[in-house]
């Protein structure tokens, strides 16, 4: 537990890099590494480039990784969402691998030492209690049970996202801190898509992935009839006018309340 704003000493931070983040995220990461360097290291680890694993299945040891793309059944008109593996394959597994190999010094398939519990801190704000609950359940119900304990210092200190933004300002962070998410993450509001569109290179990557999701050569289509899209309207990204589409949230909520397990940017 976190009491009176006191966070226990941190041994290290781990950033699971999907190699598909906006430049602003990497700029902040580099600033952060330099800022905390005297106190603890930031380990940047990766399982490869997520977009390649989605489209070809060749860059990741488990093959292709689904993202939560939206699907449109042309026969029924039903819009659904794909189950995702990207978080587990490119975030959770990467972080757990770094903990096992580099913090605990375990060899492949070596058992977790008895009586050793790793405390993992998650930067979830007070609005994200639902996500914190899902993270806690994943620890209690999965292989991490008894070996790792999730802690949520921001929630313990009752810090909302607004409080976090003020803290960053008071600290003197010299830039706007963007949330950690792939440039083609489907969990974007129209305002976020519009902001991404203003960056031609990053939006071009999202459009590339969006088109490839509907390619007949996509690794995991396997005869799937429904077409996949990054936008919930099931319209190709380049055809959408985000300025006139119905608003679906802003950076105060970020679509975080329901979809994510809270591993991005850990």
N, C-alpha and C positions, 0 to 999 in steps of 0.2 A: 504494500500500500504506500501511496505517496501522502505525506502529511505536511501541511502548512507550507506548501510550495517547495519542499525539499526533495530533490530527485536523487536517488542513490547514485554513487559513482558509476560512470559508464566505462566499460573496458574498450569498446569499439562500436562503431556504427557500420552498417552494411547497406550498400546501395546495389540493388539488383538491376542491372542495366539491360534493358530490352533492345538497346541500340536504335530506338525509334522515337525518342523523346524530342520535344521542341528544343531548339537551341537555347532558349531562355532557361530551361531546366538544367542543362549542362553548364551554362554560365554560372548559375547559382550553386550548383554542386561544386565547381572548382573554387568558388569564393568560400564556400563552407568548409571545404577540406583545408584550405589555408588558415581559416579562422580558428578551427578547433585543433589544428595540428599539435600545438603544445600540450594539449590535454589527452587526446586519444586519437587513434587512427580511424580513417574512413576507408573501409574495404569496398572497392568497386569490382563487382564480379558479374559475369554474364554467362548465359547459356547459348548465346548466338543472337542473330538478328531475327526478331519475331516475324517480320513481314515475310522473310524467306521461308520460315517454317510453316506459315499459313499457306503460302502459294505453291511451294514445291515439296515441302516435307523433307528436304535434304540437309538442312542446317542444324537439326536438333536430333539428339539421340533417340527421342521417342517418336520421331516422325513428325507429322503435321500437328499443329496446335490450333484448335478452334478459338475464334474470338466471338464475343456475343453479338454477332451480326444479326440484322433483321432479315427475315425471310418472307417472301410473298408467294403464295400459292395461286397461280394464274387460274386454276380451275375453280377454286372455292372463294378466292378473294381474301383469304385469311392471312393476316400478318402475325408472325410469331417471332421468337428470338432463339438463336442457337445456344446450346450449352457451351460454356467456355472451358478451355484448358490452359489458356494463356497465363492466368494468374498462378496456377499451380506449377506449370512447367517452367515459367520464366521468372517468377518471383519467389514463391514459397520454397520450391526445391533448391533454388540458388542460395537463398538465405540459409536454409537448413544445412546445405552442403558446406557452406563457409563455416558455420558453427561447428559442425562435426570435424571437418578437416583442419581448420586453421585455429580455432579457439580451443577445442578439446583434444586435437591431435589424434583423432581416430582414423583407423585405416578402413578401407571399404568393407562393409558388412560386420565391422567390429561393434560389439554391443556397447550401448551407452553406459558409462560408469554408474554404479549404484551410488545413491545419495548425492548425486550431482544434479542440480537444477539450474537451468539457465533462465534468467529473467530477461524477457524481450519487451522493450518499450515501443509502443505504437503512438504516433502523433495524431490521434483522433480527437477532434474537438467535441464539446458538449452536445452539439447537434447530432453527432454521429454515434449516439449510444447504441442504436440498432446494429451498426457495424461492429462495435465493440463486443456486443453479445454474440454475434456470429463468429468472430475471431475466438472468443473464449470457448464457445462450443467446439470449434475445430480443434482446439488444444485438448479439451477434455475428452473428446470422442475419438481422436485419432492417435497415431503413433507417438505424438508428442506428450501424451498423458503421463504425468509424473516426472517428465524430463525437462519440460519448459513451462514457464509461467508468463502469461501476457500481462503487462502493466500499461495503464492508460493515464499518464501523468496529467494531461490537459483536462481530462474528464474529472480526475480526482480534485483538481484545482478549480473546477467549474469554469474553465476557459472556453468561451465560444470562439467561432472563427473571427468575429469582430475584435475580441480581446487579443487574438493571435496577431492580427494585422497591426493593432496598436502597439503590441510588444515589439514587433519587428521594426516599426517606425521609431519607437523610443530607443531601441538598441542601435539604430543608425545603419540598418542594412541599405546600401546605396542603390538598390534596384527593386523593381517589383518582383515579388516571389510568385512564380507560376506554379500551378499544381502539377504533380508528376503524373503524366498519362501519355500514351502513344499519340502521335499525330493523327492516327486513324482510329482511335478509340471510339466505338459507337456511342458511348455514354457521354455525349456532348449536347449541350443546349444549342439552340440556333445562334445565340449570341457568341458562343465559343466557336462554332463553325465559321461564323462571319469573321471573327478575329483571326482564325487560322487562315481563312481565304486571303486575308491581307498580306500573308507571307506566302509568296508565290511558290517557293521551293517546297515548303512543308505541306501546303495544300496540294501541290502536284503529287507528292508521295501518297497522300490520302486518296486522291483520285485514282492513282495507279492501283492501289490495293483494292479499292472499291470495284474497279473494272475487272480485276483478276478474280474477285469472288464469284463473278458470273461466267468465268471462262470454263469451257468444257474440259480444259486440261487441268483444272484445279485438283490438287492432290486428293482432297477428301470429299469430292462431290459424290463419287460412287453411284452414279445414276440418279442422284437427288434431283427431283423435278422443280422444287421451289427455288426461286432465284434469291441470292443473298445481296444485301445492301448494307452500307455503313450508316445511312440515315434512316430514322424510324418511319419516314414517309414512304420508304422503298422506291425512291427516285434516285437516279444517278447523281452524285454530288455536283458534277459540273452543270447540271440542269436546274439546281435549286437556287432560288433567290431567298437567302436566309433573312434578309431584311424585312420581308413581308410575311414570312411563315409565322405561325402561331408561336408565341414565346413559351419555352418549356423550362425556364429556370435561368438563374444567373450564377455568378461566381460565389454567391453566398451559400448556395446549396450544392452546385456542381454535379447534380445527379448522383451524389454519393449515398443518399439515404437508403437505397435499396440494393444497388447492384454489386458493390465491390466488397472484397474480403479484407481490405485494409492493408495490403502488402506493398502497394506501390510506393516507392520512395522510402522504404524502411532502411 
